[in-house]
Amino acid sequence: MKRLLFLILPLFLWSCADEVQLQEMTEKERLKAEELAMTIQDAYNHDKAAILSNYFDAIEFSKRIKIPQLRPGEKPPQVLLKMIGQMFEMFNNNLFQRLAVNASKLDLLHIHKKDDVVRLTYIIENEESFYNYLVFYISPNSQEEFEIANIYSVYDGLSLGQNVNQFASRYGSNSMIFLNGLMEANTIYLEAESSMNKGDYKKAYQLLDSIDDKHKNVQKYAASRLRLSEYVDIDTYKKELENMQSISPNQQSKLFYQCIIDGLDNDDEERYIECFIELENMLFET
């Protein structure tokens, strides 16, 4: 079955990005933010993964996201830094793959600053459809150069920092039985990934849907089920959208899922467009 999410929206939907002025930024900050914004865009659109690593520091990242298990000033253990690096690499690999599969591009929509952190908001789209919004949070390092402080994928429901915290809190101090269950879930995930790579999306979805309830809504598995459900049928897709709506802590993602559900439930194009305008305004202000 062909992919169900095929959102065709008029260009004026995101043209409002040009009308929102940068605030609370010096000219120097604005120029540096714009420079990194275009570097990030070029890296993803031209498969330059190595460049992105130059703007990501796992130690600084762990400080910014304030992992509850660490005391103030405590140096993160090496295993945690390795996990953060792997999650960043996995995020990039998945994004590069999606961009290639959908023949889509990352396009900068908006830059703004809030709470001493600059937000770079992008849209992922191709000539016919759009697929997701990404927000890169950037902040200056000790040399006053901007680095990637966090990344938020609206479609996937969590930021990279939230994903790391979720993993650390769920699996950092649990029993071996629980951790063995995680290993089993990951084995199923790898099997599902193999089926997906062969184009058998329905089998891949069924495998992920079989993961034990204790681990089923881990972000990696839940977001993958949502993505695969688009190829199954509308009822399954709506079920996964509603599931993501219930487990994501982010209002932007909750609204994004509702916009898609509204589009599936009725043909009110005006309401559908209004929903995404509301979402973009939320992204540009938070």
C-alpha positions as CSV (number, residue, x, y, z in Angstrom):
1,M,0.0,0.0,0.0
2,K,1.3,3.4,-0.8
3,R,2.2,5.9,1.9
4,L,-0.8,7.6,3.4
5,L,0.7,10.8,4.6
6,F,0.8,12.9,1.5
7,L,0.2,16.5,2.6
8,I,-0.2,19.0,-0.2
9,L,-0.3,22.5,1.2
10,P,-0.2,25.9,-0.5
11,L,3.1,27.8,-0.2
12,F,1.5,30.7,1.7
13,L,1.3,28.4,4.7
14,W,4.9,29.0,5.7
15,S,5.5,32.3,4.0
16,C,4.6,34.0,7.3
17,A,8.1,33.0,8.5
18,D,9.5,35.9,6.7
19,E,7.2,38.3,8.5
20,V,8.4,37.4,12.0
21,Q,11.4,39.5,13.1
22,L,14.3,38.2,15.1
23,Q,14.2,39.4,18.7
24,E,16.7,39.7,21.6
25,M,19.6,39.1,19.3
26,T,22.6,41.2,18.6
27,E,23.8,41.7,15.0
28,K,26.8,39.4,15.7
29,E,24.5,36.7,17.2
30,R,22.1,36.9,14.2
31,L,24.9,36.6,11.6
32,K,26.5,33.7,13.5
33,A,23.1,32.0,13.9
34,E,22.3,32.4,10.2
35,E,25.7,31.0,9.3
36,L,25.2,27.9,11.3
37,A,21.6,27.6,10.1
38,M,22.8,27.4,6.5
39,T,25.6,25.1,7.4
40,I,23.1,22.6,9.0
41,Q,20.8,22.9,6.0
42,D,23.6,22.3,3.5
43,A,24.9,19.4,5.5
44,Y,21.6,17.5,5.5
45,N,20.7,18.4,1.9
46,H,24.1,17.2,0.6
47,D,24.9,14.2,2.8
48,K,27.7,15.8,4.8
49,A,27.3,14.0,8.1
50,A,30.9,14.7,9.3
51,I,30.3,18.5,9.3
52,L,27.5,18.1,11.8
53,S,29.8,16.4,14.3
54,N,31.9,19.6,14.4
55,Y,29.0,21.4,16.0
56,F,28.0,18.8,18.6
57,D,29.7,18.2,21.9
58,A,28.3,15.3,24.0
59,I,29.7,16.7,27.3
60,E,28.2,20.2,26.7
61,F,25.0,18.5,25.5
62,S,24.7,16.5,28.7
63,K,25.1,19.7,30.8
64,R,22.4,21.5,28.9
65,I,19.7,18.9,29.1
66,K,20.2,18.4,32.8
67,I,20.0,14.7,33.2
68,P,18.3,14.0,36.6
69,Q,20.6,11.1,37.5
70,L,23.6,13.5,37.6
71,R,24.4,15.8,40.5
72,P,25.2,19.5,39.6
73,G,28.7,19.7,38.3
74,E,29.1,15.9,38.1
75,K,31.0,14.7,35.1
76,P,28.8,12.4,32.9
77,P,30.0,8.8,32.9
78,Q,31.7,7.6,29.6
79,V,28.9,5.2,28.9
80,L,26.4,8.1,28.9
81,L,28.5,10.2,26.7
82,K,28.8,7.3,24.3
83,M,25.1,6.8,24.3
84,I,24.5,10.5,23.5
85,G,26.9,10.3,20.6
86,Q,25.2,7.2,19.3
87,M,21.8,8.8,19.6
88,F,23.0,11.9,17.7
89,E,24.5,9.7,15.0
90,M,21.4,7.6,14.8
91,F,19.2,10.7,14.5
92,N,21.4,11.9,11.6
93,N,21.4,8.6,9.9
94,N,17.7,8.2,10.0
95,L,17.2,11.8,8.8
96,F,19.6,11.3,5.9
97,Q,17.7,8.1,5.0
98,R,14.3,9.8,5.1
99,L,15.5,12.7,3.0
100,A,16.8,10.3,0.3
101,V,13.7,8.0,0.3
102,N,11.3,11.0,-0.1
103,A,13.6,13.0,-2.4
104,S,13.0,15.8,0.1
105,K,15.0,18.7,1.4
106,L,15.5,20.6,4.7
107,D,14.5,24.3,4.3
108,L,15.0,27.0,7.0
109,L,11.8,28.7,8.0
110,H,12.6,30.8,10.9
111,I,15.2,31.9,13.5
112,H,14.4,33.3,17.0
113,K,15.9,33.4,20.4
114,K,14.3,32.5,23.7
115,D,15.7,31.8,27.2
116,D,19.3,32.5,25.9
117,V,19.0,29.7,23.3
118,V,18.5,30.3,19.6
119,R,15.9,28.2,17.7
120,L,16.4,27.3,14.1
121,T,13.1,25.9,12.6
122,Y,13.2,23.9,9.5
123,I,10.6,22.1,7.3
124,I,11.2,18.9,5.5
125,E,9.5,18.9,2.1
126,N,9.8,18.0,-1.5
127,E,8.0,19.4,-4.6
128,E,4.7,17.8,-3.8
129,S,4.5,17.2,0.0
130,F,5.9,18.1,3.3
131,Y,6.8,15.6,6.0
132,N,8.0,17.1,9.3
133,Y,9.3,20.1,11.2
134,L,12.7,20.1,12.9
135,V,13.9,22.6,15.5
136,F,17.6,22.9,16.2
137,Y,18.5,24.6,19.5
138,I,21.9,26.3,19.3
139,S,23.9,28.1,22.1
140,P,27.4,29.5,22.4
141,N,30.3,27.5,23.7
142,S,33.2,28.8,25.8
143,Q,34.7,30.3,22.6
144,E,31.4,32.1,21.9
145,E,30.8,30.0,18.8
146,F,27.3,28.4,18.3
147,E,26.9,24.6,18.8
148,I,23.9,22.3,18.5
149,A,22.4,22.2,22.0
150,N,19.4,20.0,21.2
151,I,17.2,18.8,18.3
152,Y,13.5,18.4,18.3
153,S,11.6,16.4,15.6
154,V,8.0,17.4,15.8
155,Y,6.8,14.2,14.0
156,D,8.8,11.9,16.3
157,G,7.3,13.6,19.4
158,L,10.5,14.1,21.5
159,S,13.7,16.1,21.4
160,L,17.1,14.4,21.4
161,G,17.5,15.6,25.0
162,Q,14.1,14.2,26.1
163,N,15.0,10.9,24.3
164,V,18.3,10.7,26.2
165,N,16.5,11.5,29.5
166,Q,13.8,9.0,28.8
167,F,16.4,6.3,28.2
168,A,18.5,7.2,31.2
169,S,15.5,7.3,33.6
170,R,13.9,4.1,32.3
171,Y,17.0,1.9,32.0
172,G,19.6,3.5,34.2
173,S,18.7,1.7,37.4
174,N,16.3,-1.1,36.5
175,S,16.5,-4.8,37.1
176,M,18.2,-7.3,34.8
177,I,14.7,-8.7,33.9
178,F,13.7,-5.3,32.7
179,L,16.9,-4.8,30.8
180,N,16.6,-8.2,29.2
181,G,13.2,-7.2,28.0
182,L,14.8,-4.1,26.5
183,M,17.3,-6.3,24.7
184,E,14.5,-8.5,23.3
185,A,12.6,-5.4,22.2
186,N,15.7,-4.1,20.4
187,T,16.1,-7.5,18.6
188,I,12.6,-7.2,17.4
189,Y,13.3,-3.7,16.2
190,L,16.3,-4.8,14.2
191,E,14.2,-7.6,12.6
192,A,11.5,-5.0,11.8
193,E,14.2,-2.7,10.3
194,S,15.3,-5.6,8.1
195,S,11.8,-6.1,6.8
196,M,11.4,-2.4,6.2
197,N,14.5,-2.2,4.2
198,K,13.1,-5.0,2.0
199,G,9.9,-3.0,1.5
200,D,7.7,-5.2,3.7
201,Y,6.3,-2.3,5.8
202,K,3.3,-4.3,7.0
203,K,5.4,-7.1,8.5
204,A,7.8,-4.5,10.0
205,Y,4.8,-2.8,11.6
206,Q,3.4,-6.1,13.0
207,L,6.8,-6.9,14.5
208,L,7.1,-3.5,16.3
209,D,3.5,-3.9,17.4
210,S,4.5,-7.2,19.1
211,I,7.0,-5.5,21.5
212,D,6.2,-6.0,25.1
213,D,4.0,-3.2,26.6
214,K,6.8,-2.2,29.1
215,H,8.9,-1.1,26.1
216,K,6.4,-0.5,23.4
217,N,6.2,3.3,23.8
218,V,9.9,3.9,24.0
219,Q,10.3,6.8,21.5
220,K,12.3,4.9,18.9
221,Y,9.7,2.1,18.7
222,A,6.6,4.3,19.0
223,A,7.8,6.8,16.3
224,S,8.9,3.9,14.0
225,R,5.4,2.3,14.4
226,L,3.8,5.7,13.5
227,R,6.0,6.0,10.4
228,L,5.3,2.4,9.3
229,S,1.5,2.7,10.0
230,E,1.3,5.2,7.2
231,Y,1.8,2.2,4.8
232,V,-0.7,-0.1,6.5
233,D,-4.2,1.5,6.5
234,I,-5.9,4.6,7.7
235,D,-7.4,3.1,10.9
236,T,-3.9,1.8,12.0
237,Y,-2.4,5.2,11.1
238,K,-5.0,7.1,13.2
239,K,-4.5,4.7,16.1
240,E,-0.7,5.4,16.1
241,L,-1.3,9.1,15.7
242,E,-3.6,9.1,18.8
243,N,-1.0,7.0,20.7
244,M,1.8,9.5,19.9
245,Q,-0.6,12.3,20.9
246,S,-1.1,10.6,24.3
247,I,2.6,9.9,25.0
248,S,4.4,13.0,23.7
249,P,5.0,15.7,26.3
250,N,5.3,18.4,23.7
251,Q,2.3,20.5,22.7
252,Q,3.7,21.2,19.2
253,S,3.7,17.4,18.5
254,K,0.3,16.9,20.0
255,L,-1.1,19.6,17.7
256,F,0.8,18.2,14.7
257,Y,-0.8,14.8,15.2
258,Q,-4.2,16.5,15.6
259,C,-3.8,18.4,12.3
260,I,-3.1,15.1,10.5
261,I,-6.1,13.4,12.2
262,D,-8.3,16.3,11.1
263,G,-7.1,15.9,7.6
264,L,-7.9,12.2,7.6
265,D,-11.3,12.6,9.2
266,N,-12.8,15.3,6.9
267,D,-12.2,17.3,3.7
268,D,-12.3,20.7,5.4
269,E,-9.1,22.1,3.7
270,E,-9.5,25.5,5.4
271,R,-9.5,24.0,8.9
272,Y,-6.6,21.8,7.9
273,I,-4.5,24.8,6.8
274,E,-5.5,26.8,9.9
275,C,-4.3,24.0,12.1
276,F,-0.8,24.0,10.5
277,I,-0.7,27.8,10.7
278,E,-1.4,27.5,14.4
279,L,1.3,24.9,14.7
280,E,3.9,27.1,12.9
281,N,3.0,30.1,15.1
282,M,3.6,27.9,18.1
283,L,6.9,26.7,16.8
284,F,8.0,30.3,16.1
285,E,7.1,31.5,19.6
286,T,8.4,28.7,21.9
